[in-house]
Each structure stands twice: as structure tokens, then as C-alpha cells.
């Protein structure tokens, strides 16, 4: 699979993902905790792989390749 997430996009995904995971673990409860953790983990995973399935479907590419 081709990379479609650029460096700036990766950094933002990693930072926001980490914040959501920490908030999910520390501050929230119930469904909000689950949603924060899920979104945070997905953002961290897409940042690590430099690939976003939603970008592929929508034809978006922020990596210069």
C-alpha cells in the first residue's frame, strides 16, 4: 500500500492521538473513554504507517510522493 500521509499530517496525527489516549485513560469514563481511546489509537496507527484508508477512499494524498 502506498503512503498517502505527509510529514506534517503524521506529526499532527501522532500528537492528537497521544493526547486522546492519555485523556481516555485518565479523564473520561464510559462511552466517551472508549471513543477517545479508539480514535487515539487509530490516529497513532495511521501516523506510524503513513497510510490512511479514508484518504485512499477519498483520493487524498498529503505525502509529496
LUMGU-150306 format. One record per residue: y, z, x of N, C-alpha, C in turn. Coordinates in steps of 0.05 Angstrom, whole numbers, always signed. Layout:
<recs>
<rec n_py="Y" n_pz="Z" n_px="X" ca_py="Y" ca_pz="Z" ca_px="X" c_py="Y" c_pz="Z" c_px="X"/>
...
</recs>
This chain:
<recs>
<rec n_py="-24" n_pz="+0" n_px="+17" ca_py="+0" ca_pz="+0" ca_px="+0" c_py="+25" c_pz="+0" c_px="+18"/>
<rec n_py="+44" n_pz="-16" n_px="+11" ca_py="+69" ca_pz="-19" ca_px="+26" c_py="+88" c_pz="+4" c_px="+21"/>
<rec n_py="+102" n_pz="+12" n_px="+43" ca_py="+122" ca_pz="+33" ca_px="+40" c_py="+146" c_pz="+22" c_px="+24"/>
<rec n_py="+155" n_pz="+38" n_px="+4" ca_py="+178" ca_pz="+30" ca_px="-12" c_py="+199" c_pz="+52" c_px="-14"/>
<rec n_py="+197" n_pz="+73" n_px="+2" ca_py="+216" ca_pz="+95" ca_px="+2" c_py="+229" c_pz="+96" c_px="+29"/>
<rec n_py="+256" n_pz="+93" n_px="+30" ca_py="+271" ca_pz="+94" ca_px="+55" c_py="+275" c_pz="+122" c_px="+65"/>
<rec n_py="+287" n_pz="+124" n_px="+89" ca_py="+291" ca_pz="+150" ca_px="+102" c_py="+308" c_pz="+169" c_px="+86"/>
<rec n_py="+331" n_pz="+160" n_px="+76" ca_py="+348" ca_pz="+177" ca_px="+61" c_py="+334" c_pz="+187" c_px="+36"/>
<rec n_py="+321" n_pz="+169" n_px="+23" ca_py="+305" ca_pz="+176" ca_px="-1" c_py="+284" c_pz="+196" c_px="+5"/>
<rec n_py="+270" n_pz="+193" n_px="+28" ca_py="+249" ca_pz="+211" ca_px="+36" c_py="+260" c_pz="+239" c_px="+41"/>
<rec n_py="+283" n_pz="+241" n_px="+54" ca_py="+295" ca_pz="+267" ca_px="+60" c_py="+303" c_pz="+281" c_px="+34"/>
<rec n_py="+315" n_pz="+266" n_px="+16" ca_py="+323" ca_pz="+278" ca_px="-9" c_py="+299" c_pz="+288" c_px="-25"/>
<rec n_py="+278" n_pz="+272" n_px="-26" ca_py="+253" ca_pz="+279" ca_px="-40" c_py="+241" c_pz="+305" c_px="-28"/>
<rec n_py="+240" n_pz="+306" n_px="-1" ca_py="+229" ca_pz="+329" ca_px="+13" c_py="+245" c_pz="+354" c_px="+7"/>
<rec n_py="+271" n_pz="+353" n_px="+9" ca_py="+288" ca_pz="+376" ca_px="+5" c_py="+286" c_pz="+386" c_px="-24"/>
<rec n_py="+289" n_pz="+367" n_px="-43" ca_py="+288" ca_pz="+375" ca_px="-71" c_py="+260" c_pz="+385" c_px="-79"/>
<rec n_py="+239" n_pz="+372" n_px="-68" ca_py="+212" ca_pz="+380" ca_px="-73" c_py="+207" c_pz="+408" c_px="-63"/>
<rec n_py="+216" n_pz="+414" n_px="-39" ca_py="+212" ca_pz="+441" ca_px="-27" c_py="+227" c_pz="+462" c_px="-44"/>
<rec n_py="+251" n_pz="+456" n_px="-52" ca_py="+266" ca_pz="+475" ca_px="-69" c_py="+252" c_pz="+480" c_px="-95"/>
<rec n_py="+242" n_pz="+459" n_px="-108" ca_py="+227" ca_pz="+463" ca_px="-133" c_py="+202" c_pz="+479" c_px="-130"/>
<rec n_py="+187" n_pz="+475" n_px="-108" ca_py="+163" ca_pz="+491" ca_px="-103" c_py="+170" c_pz="+520" c_px="-99"/>
<rec n_py="+190" n_pz="+525" n_px="-83" ca_py="+198" ca_pz="+553" ca_px="-78" c_py="+208" c_pz="+566" c_px="-104"/>
<rec n_py="+225" n_pz="+552" n_px="-119" ca_py="+234" ca_pz="+563" ca_px="-144" c_py="+211" c_pz="+568" c_px="-164"/>
<rec n_py="+193" n_pz="+549" n_px="-165" ca_py="+169" ca_pz="+552" ca_px="-182" c_py="+152" c_pz="+576" c_px="-176"/>
<rec n_py="+150" n_pz="+581" n_px="-150" ca_py="+133" ca_pz="+604" ca_px="-141" c_py="+148" c_pz="+630" c_px="-145"/>
<rec n_py="+174" n_pz="+630" n_px="-141" ca_py="+189" ca_pz="+655" ca_px="-140" c_py="+204" c_pz="+662" c_px="-166"/>
<rec n_py="+215" n_pz="+642" n_px="-180" ca_py="+234" ca_pz="+649" ca_px="-201" c_py="+225" c_pz="+644" c_px="-230"/>
<rec n_py="+210" n_pz="+623" n_px="-234" ca_py="+204" ca_pz="+615" ca_px="-261" c_py="+178" c_pz="+627" c_px="-271"/>
<rec n_py="+174" n_pz="+625" n_px="-297" ca_py="+149" ca_pz="+634" ca_px="-309" c_py="+140" c_pz="+614" c_px="-330"/>
<rec n_py="+115" n_pz="+615" n_px="-338" ca_py="+105" ca_pz="+599" ca_px="-360" c_py="+105" c_pz="+569" c_px="-354"/>
<rec n_py="+112" n_pz="+553" n_px="-374" ca_py="+112" ca_pz="+524" ca_px="-371" c_py="+132" c_pz="+514" c_px="-351"/>
<rec n_py="+155" n_pz="+527" n_px="-349" ca_py="+176" ca_pz="+519" ca_px="-330" c_py="+165" c_pz="+521" c_px="-301"/>
<rec n_py="+150" n_pz="+541" n_px="-296" ca_py="+138" ca_pz="+545" ca_px="-269" c_py="+119" c_pz="+522" c_px="-263"/>
<rec n_py="+102" n_pz="+515" n_px="-282" ca_py="+83" ca_pz="+493" ca_px="-278" c_py="+98" c_pz="+466" c_px="-273"/>
<rec n_py="+118" n_pz="+461" n_px="-289" ca_py="+133" ca_pz="+436" ca_px="-286" c_py="+148" c_pz="+435" c_px="-260"/>
<rec n_py="+160" n_pz="+457" n_px="-251" ca_py="+174" ca_pz="+457" ca_px="-226" c_py="+155" c_pz="+453" c_px="-203"/>
<rec n_py="+132" n_pz="+466" n_px="-204" ca_py="+112" ca_pz="+462" ca_px="-183" c_py="+101" c_pz="+434" c_px="-182"/>
<rec n_py="+95" n_pz="+423" n_px="-205" ca_py="+84" ca_pz="+396" ca_px="-207" c_py="+104" c_pz="+375" c_px="-196"/>
<rec n_py="+129" n_pz="+376" n_px="-205" ca_py="+149" ca_pz="+357" ca_px="-196" c_py="+154" c_pz="+361" c_px="-166"/>
<rec n_py="+155" n_pz="+386" n_px="-157" ca_py="+160" ca_pz="+391" ca_px="-129" c_py="+138" c_pz="+380" c_px="-111"/>
<rec n_py="+113" n_pz="+384" n_px="-119" ca_py="+90" ca_pz="+374" ca_px="-104" c_py="+90" c_pz="+343" c_px="-104"/>
<rec n_py="+96" n_pz="+331" n_px="-126" ca_py="+97" ca_pz="+301" ca_px="-128" c_py="+119" c_pz="+291" c_px="-109"/>
<rec n_py="+142" n_pz="+303" n_px="-110" ca_py="+164" ca_pz="+294" ca_px="-92" c_py="+156" c_pz="+297" c_px="-63"/>
<rec n_py="+144" n_pz="+320" n_px="-56" ca_py="+135" ca_pz="+324" ca_px="-28" c_py="+114" c_pz="+303" c_px="-20"/>
<rec n_py="+96" n_pz="+297" n_px="-37" ca_py="+75" ca_pz="+278" ca_px="-31" c_py="+86" c_pz="+250" c_px="-28"/>
<rec n_py="+104" n_pz="+241" n_px="-45" ca_py="+116" ca_pz="+215" ca_px="-43" c_py="+134" c_pz="+213" c_px="-18"/>
<rec n_py="+147" n_pz="+235" n_px="-11" ca_py="+163" ca_pz="+235" ca_px="+14" c_py="+144" c_pz="+232" c_px="+38"/>
<rec n_py="+122" n_pz="+247" n_px="+38" ca_py="+104" ca_pz="+246" ca_px="+61" c_py="+91" c_pz="+218" c_px="+65"/>
<rec n_py="+85" n_pz="+205" n_px="+43" ca_py="+71" ca_pz="+179" ca_px="+44" c_py="+91" c_pz="+155" c_px="+45"/>
<rec n_py="+116" n_pz="+160" n_px="+41" ca_py="+137" ca_pz="+139" ca_px="+39" c_py="+130" c_pz="+118" c_px="+18"/>
<rec n_py="+116" n_pz="+127" n_px="-3" ca_py="+108" ca_pz="+109" ca_px="-25" c_py="+113" c_pz="+123" c_px="-51"/>
<rec n_py="+123" n_pz="+107" n_px="-70" ca_py="+128" ca_pz="+118" ca_px="-97" c_py="+116" c_pz="+99" c_px="-117"/>
<rec n_py="+96" n_pz="+107" n_px="-132" ca_py="+83" ca_pz="+89" ca_px="-152" c_py="+104" c_pz="+80" c_px="-173"/>
<rec n_py="+122" n_pz="+97" n_px="-181" ca_py="+142" ca_pz="+89" ca_px="-201" c_py="+160" c_pz="+67" c_px="-190"/>
<rec n_py="+168" n_pz="+69" n_px="-164" ca_py="+184" ca_pz="+48" ca_px="-152" c_py="+169" c_pz="+22" c_px="-152"/>
<rec n_py="+143" n_pz="+23" n_px="-146" ca_py="+127" ca_pz="-2" ca_px="-146" c_py="+126" c_pz="-15" c_px="-173"/>
<rec n_py="+122" n_pz="+1" n_px="-194" ca_py="+122" ca_pz="-10" ca_px="-221" c_py="+149" c_pz="-22" c_px="-228"/>
<rec n_py="+171" n_pz="-9" n_px="-220" ca_py="+198" ca_pz="-18" ca_px="-227" c_py="+209" c_pz="-39" c_px="-208"/>
<rec n_py="+194" n_pz="-44" n_px="-186" ca_py="+203" ca_pz="-64" ca_px="-167" c_py="+226" c_pz="-54" c_px="-149"/>
<rec n_py="+229" n_pz="-28" n_px="-146" ca_py="+250" ca_pz="-16" ca_px="-129" c_py="+239" c_pz="-12" c_px="-101"/>
<rec n_py="+256" n_pz="-17" n_px="-81" ca_py="+248" ca_pz="-13" ca_px="-54" c_py="+273" c_pz="-3" c_px="-38"/>
<rec n_py="+272" n_pz="+22" n_px="-29" ca_py="+294" ca_pz="+33" ca_px="-13" c_py="+289" c_pz="+33" c_px="+17"/>
<rec n_py="+265" n_pz="+25" n_px="+25" ca_py="+260" ca_pz="+23" ca_px="+53" c_py="+269" c_pz="-4" c_px="+63"/>
<rec n_py="+280" n_pz="-9" n_px="+84" ca_py="+290" ca_pz="-35" ca_px="+92" c_py="+269" c_pz="-56" c_px="+97"/>
<rec n_py="+244" n_pz="-51" n_px="+93" ca_py="+222" ca_pz="-69" ca_px="+101" c_py="+217" c_pz="-89" c_px="+79"/>
</recs>
